[in-house]
């Protein structure tokens, strides 16, 4: 989507006064926080997948203790500024968080001592890191929901995306996870790989369901220009699937899970049974800790410095590691909330009315249009995305939202404390 259409759409929905600018910031502003969610970022990674866009560094044992100490200091800074508040859930991502399995125990104990934890602890891991020891420690630490980044059950696909394990290793690893008694186990699968057809995709879906996991999250290969895979695709001129091919694969995934009695719980996620849903992105508000972590607070979005060295320096000196802040007005907050409810594929009309405080002409016009185009369906007390609508939200995520992320992260990875980033 071009710059001018993007600006027109943003202005129409959120007003001329809205500023889509990240500006340099040293600390979160004082504001009331009674209840929020928590994200912990562990940047250390053993695999360093070339497609991965997230803030990561190779595992360095010398940095582990300073990083742990810095996260503990950041926790205390939040407690000093905002007092004791309730934490609805904790999500731990990376990198590969389970590389620091013992340090995570220390971090979680600090949270439980400092705040009131009322919800689940969720964590990402990789097949490389699953072992009886790691599983036992996750259980001991109170982790309830686990997501394993399998990505594919085929060696050729795994080699292309840079994963350092074999198909034959996955069965025993997932069996161990499923046998550990977690509330829910999710696996991530990639699709829309170069040259991937229905048969190749079907094999992965069959193996995923055959593993017995409660949830499967399928998502396309993201090709951020600054990642190694983005550079590789440009250099080698590898052809990615076009929109029609991507649509065919996406529709096949939906119909396959529907036949297997899995419910769609997000644009990309499918869940079976009453187990809790694993989700990394749809929390309404959250505080992010660690290098490159983001926070969504009542007054907008904050971003920590991506530099692990500068993160440690800031925290060691008793300062917040905050680098950037985008201030949200009421309209921006409301439509940010709406975007993630669309990602969930189902929106409560009651919640919609409460957030937008009754009738909103622009909102009414938006849903009249999406209903007319067959993108949404009125379903009792809810508005639900159709399969067609879910596909177009998927495209929006891939081509629109990720464009923003690419712009912000490209600058943040090269400058520890940028002056500003205009979106």
Residue pairs with C-beta under 8 A, 6 or more apart in sequence:
1 399
1 400
1 403
6 400
10 18
10 20
11 18
12 362
13 331
13 335
13 362
13 366
14 329
14 331
14 332
14 335
15 329
15 331
17 329
18 329
18 331
18 332
19 326
19 327
20 326
20 422
20 423
21 326
21 420
21 421
21 422
21 423
22 301
22 303
22 324
22 325
22 326
22 408
22 418
22 420
22 421
22 423
23 324
23 325
23 326
23 419
23 420
24 323
24 324
24 325
24 417
24 418
24 419
24 420
25 302
25 322
25 323
25 324
25 325
26 319
26 320
26 322
27 81
27 319
27 320
27 322
28 81
28 295
28 297
28 302
28 320
28 322
28 325
29 299
29 325
30 81
31 82
31 297
31 298
31 299
32 298
33 82
33 85
33 287
33 297
33 298
34 85
34 86
35 85
35 86
35 87
35 88
36 85
36 86
36 87
36 88
36 285
36 286
36 287
36 297
37 87
37 88
37 89
37 90
37 91
37 119
37 283
37 284
37 285
37 286
37 287
38 87
38 89
38 90
38 91
38 111
38 286
38 287
38 288
38 289
39 90
39 91
39 92
39 93
39 286
39 287
39 288
39 289
39 293
39 294
39 295
40 71
40 90
40 91
40 92
40 93
40 97
40 104
40 107
40 288
40 289
40 290
40 293
41 55
41 93
41 94
41 95
41 288
41 289
41 290
41 291
41 292
41 293
41 304
42 92
42 93
42 94
42 95
42 96
42 97
42 99
42 100
42 104
42 290
43 55
43 56
43 57
43 67
43 94
43 95
43 290
43 291
43 292
43 308
44 56
44 57
44 58
44 59
44 60
44 63
44 64
44 67
44 94
44 95
44 96
44 99
44 100
45 52
45 56
45 57
45 58
45 59
45 94
45 95
45 96
45 99
46 58
46 59
46 96
46 99
46 126
46 128
46 129
47 96
47 126
47 128
47 162
47 163
47 164
48 56
48 58
48 162
49 161
49 162
49 163
50 161
50 162
50 227
50 228
50 229
50 232
51 161
51 162
51 221
51 222
51 223
51 227
51 228
51 229
51 230
52 227
53 222
53 224
53 226
53 227
53 405
53 406
53 409
54 93
54 94
54 95
54 292
55 95
55 291
55 292
55 306
55 409
55 413
56 94
56 95
57 63
57 95
57 308
59 99
63 308
63 312
64 100
64 103
66 312
66 316
67 100
67 103
67 290
67 291
67 308
67 311
67 312
68 100
68 103
68 106
68 107
69 312
69 315
69 316
70 311
70 312
70 314
70 315
70 316
70 321
71 107
71 289
71 290
71 315
72 106
72 107
72 110
73 315
73 316
73 318
74 289
74 290
74 315
74 320
74 321
75 107
75 110
75 111
75 114
75 289
76 114
77 315
77 318
77 319
77 320
78 287
78 289
79 114
79 115
84 114
84 115
84 116
85 115
85 116
86 115
86 116
86 117
86 118
87 111
87 115
87 116
87 117
87 118
87 119
88 118
88 119
88 283
89 119
89 120
89 121
89 122
89 283
90 108
90 111
90 117
90 119
90 120
90 121
90 122
91 122
91 123
91 280
91 283
91 286
92 104
92 121
92 122
92 123
92 124
93 123
93 124
93 280
94 124
96 124
96 125
96 126
96 128
96 129
97 104
97 123
97 124
97 125
98 104
98 123
98 125
98 126
98 129
98 130
98 134
98 138
99 129
101 133
101 134
101 137
101 138
102 137
104 123
104 141
105 137
105 140
105 141
108 121
108 141
108 142
111 117
120 144
120 145
120 183
120 276
121 141
121 142
121 143
121 144
121 145
122 143
122 144
122 145
122 146
122 147
122 278
122 280
123 138
123 143
123 145
123 146
123 147
124 147
124 148
124 149
124 280
125 134
125 146
125 147
125 148
125 149
126 148
126 149
127 148
127 149
127 150
127 163
127 165
127 169
127 170
127 173
128 164
128 165
130 148
130 173
130 176
130 177
131 176
132 176
135 176
135 177
135 180
138 146
138 180
138 182
139 180
139 181
139 182
143 182
144 182
144 183
144 184
144 276
145 182
145 183
145 184
145 185
145 186
145 276
145 278
146 177
146 182
146 184
146 185
146 186
146 278
147 185
147 186
147 187
147 188
147 217
147 278
147 280
148 173
148 174
148 177
148 185
148 186
148 187
148 188
149 187
149 188
150 170
150 174
150 187
150 188
150 189
150 208
151 157
151 158
151 161
151 163
151 188
151 189
151 190
152 158
152 161
152 163
152 189
152 190
152 193
152 204
153 167
153 170
153 203
153 204
153 207
153 208
154 167
154 200
154 203
154 204
155 166
155 167
157 190
157 193
157 196
157 200
157 204
158 165
158 166
158 167
160 193
160 194
161 190
161 193
161 221
161 229
162 228
162 229
170 207
170 211
171 211
174 185
174 187
174 211
174 212
174 213
175 211
175 212
177 185
177 213
178 185
178 211
178 212
178 213
183 275
183 276
184 214
184 215
184 271
184 275
184 276
184 277
184 278
185 213
185 214
185 215
186 213
186 214
186 215
186 216
186 217
186 269
186 278
187 208
187 211
187 213
187 215
187 216
187 217
188 217
188 218
188 219
189 204
189 205
189 208
189 216
189 217
189 218
189 219
190 218
190 219
190 220
190 221
191 201
191 204
191 218
191 219
191 220
191 221
191 249
191 250
191 253
192 220
192 221
192 240
192 241
192 245
192 246
192 249
193 200
193 221
194 221
194 233
194 238
194 239
194 240
194 241
195 239
196 241
196 249
198 248
198 249
198 252
201 249
201 252
201 253
202 252
202 256
205 216
205 218
205 253
205 256
205 257
208 216
209 216
209 260
209 262
214 271
214 272
214 273
214 275
215 265
215 269
215 270
215 271
215 272
215 275
215 277
215 278
216 257
216 262
216 269
216 270
217 266
217 268
217 269
217 270
217 278
218 253
218 268
218 269
218 270
219 268
220 246
220 394
220 398
221 229
221 240
222 398
222 402
223 229
223 230
223 233
223 240
224 230
224 402
224 405
224 406
224 409
225 231
225 234
225 406
225 410
226 406
226 409
226 410
226 413
232 238
233 240
241 249
243 395
246 395
247 391
250 391
250 394
251 387
251 391
253 270
254 264
254 387
254 390
257 264
257 270
258 264
260 272
261 272
262 270
262 271
262 272
263 270
263 271
263 272
264 270
264 345
264 390
265 271
265 277
265 279
265 344
265 345
266 279
266 282
266 343
266 344
266 345
267 343
267 345
267 385
267 390
267 393
267 394
267 397
268 394
269 277
269 278
269 279
271 277
281 340
281 343
282 340
282 343
282 344
283 296
284 296
284 337
284 340
285 296
285 297
285 298
286 295
286 296
287 295
287 297
288 294
288 295
288 302
288 304
289 304
290 304
290 311
291 304
291 305
291 306
291 307
291 308
291 311
291 321
292 303
292 304
292 305
292 306
292 412
293 303
293 304
294 301
294 302
294 303
294 304
295 301
295 302
295 303
295 304
296 336
299 327
299 328
300 325
300 326
300 327
300 328
300 332
301 325
301 326
301 328
302 322
302 324
302 325
303 322
303 323
303 324
303 325
303 408
303 412
304 311
304 321
304 322
304 323
305 311
305 314
305 321
305 322
305 323
305 412
305 416
305 417
306 323
306 409
306 412
306 413
306 416
307 416
310 321
310 416
310 417
311 321
314 320
314 321
315 321
323 412
323 416
323 417
323 418
324 408
324 412
324 418
324 420
324 421
328 336
334 355
334 356
337 355
338 347
338 352
338 355
338 363
339 401
341 347
341 351
341 352
342 385
342 393
343 393
343 397
345 384
345 385
345 389
345 390
345 393
346 379
346 382
346 383
346 384
346 385
347 382
347 383
347 384
348 381
348 382
349 381
349 382
349 383
350 381
352 363
352 383
356 363
367 376
367 383
370 376
370 389
371 377
371 378
373 388
374 386
374 388
374 389
375 385
375 386
375 388
375 389
375 392
376 383
376 384
376 385
376 386
376 389
377 383
377 384
377 385
377 386
378 384
385 393
404 423
407 421
407 423
408 421
408 423
411 418
411 421
412 418
412 421
